[in-house]
């Protein structure tokens, strides 16, 4: 039991001590009245940042003209430049303490490591705070479903931080697709050059002292405790299963966004994966994941038949269609391709630089539908961030609210489930309603590689058999745990 558990500082007990929670979730959205008793809708929003050393710093900067009243980070050295930028904001290491003490907070911006997204967001939402939560929305499939339901229950304004979803090109591509310009799209390919951080590694061996400015217990949060090492913090946590979601979690919410939005994908009915070596501790160096989506309801100008979507990371790429001209761009850094019965569309993240090809030539499609764009804010700032701010103040629905982002993120992190279960050598059938893989059999064994710990400052000669071993798990039990995590004592949803 950690020291905060002894202080009875779990999320549920903490929420229970507040007046808002005691009211039985009688939370009124801020736009339904003249604010939550803090500021009028036309005035500044009181914002708190949780996890501010990296992407959170950018999100706060993209919300100019607002009141940054509180800042929280587990590493005050990493966060120090942000503390200096907003000297009037009160500093915290534990977001639970911050939310308990500061009743003037209207909205929170959360950009912590993936594994702590859901708990921080749920705590804020249950207290009536609007939530801007970085992508991927959550670390697990179940957490995505939980936040989706909680957003509807509490009525707070929400936004996932896949900032490009507010770009005009997202809606331009959707207009092309939904106007029927490509015909029926049955194959989609999406790729990225990520990871650009280390993956495929065992636990580090060397013992390293915890920096005095870092609260390691709070960094670990709901994950299983392990010794500190700079291989985990600040940025490299993305590649470790306990903290991050690998290349798919990092870039999936960017690159899969247009296919998901334009094609109304919903939940897949089956998925499978292949990859470089999978180990117990970190995501593989490269992976390929295939999702099979059922036919969806047709639109006036566009049919949505059954569709296969394939994801590639770690430098893997789809085969280039033979009829594409030699100058047709397939950016190895990341992009997507819709293969339709009439034409093919290729683009980069969020539809940037999109082009349509038919019979080997580039064409300019004529669209029949029009989708409303997200406006720029006259005061500047990030379009995605400021649309969230203005919806908090005046009402409205952010582009990537949890109603959209939650189901989308379920699909994204489900890909990692396929990667981790590939030793079964079977297509996994997905029961979306019950959040489970429906074709696992009792006592089915999952085989994973356990790599021996390494020391980054000592080079040792190893022979085959001494550097790794096979680990057998019960497939059904591990699948359930990866879908819905078992949290460390003192942390719960």
Protein Blocks (a to p, Z undefined) as FASTA:
>chain_A
ZZklmnopafklmmmmpmklmnoopaccfklpgcjhiacfklccddddehjllmmmmmmm
mmghiacfbdcdfblklmmmmmmmmmmbccdfblklmmmmmmkbfbdcddbdfklmmmmm
mmmmmnopacdddddfblbfklmmmmmmmmmmnopacddfbfklmpmklmmmmmmmmnop
nopafbdcdddfbdfbdehiacdfbdcdddfkbcfklmnmmmccddddfklpmklmmmpm
klmnojmlmmmmmmmmmmmmmnonmpafbdcdddddddfkbccfbdcdddddddddddfk
bccddddddddeehiacdddfkbcfklccdfkbccddddfkbccdddehhiaiacdeehi
acddddfbdcddddddfkgpjfklmmmmmmmmngpjdfklmklmmmmmmmmmmmmmmmmm
mmnopacdddfknopafkbcehiacdddddddddfkbccdddehjlpccddddfklmmmm
mmpccddehiaZZ
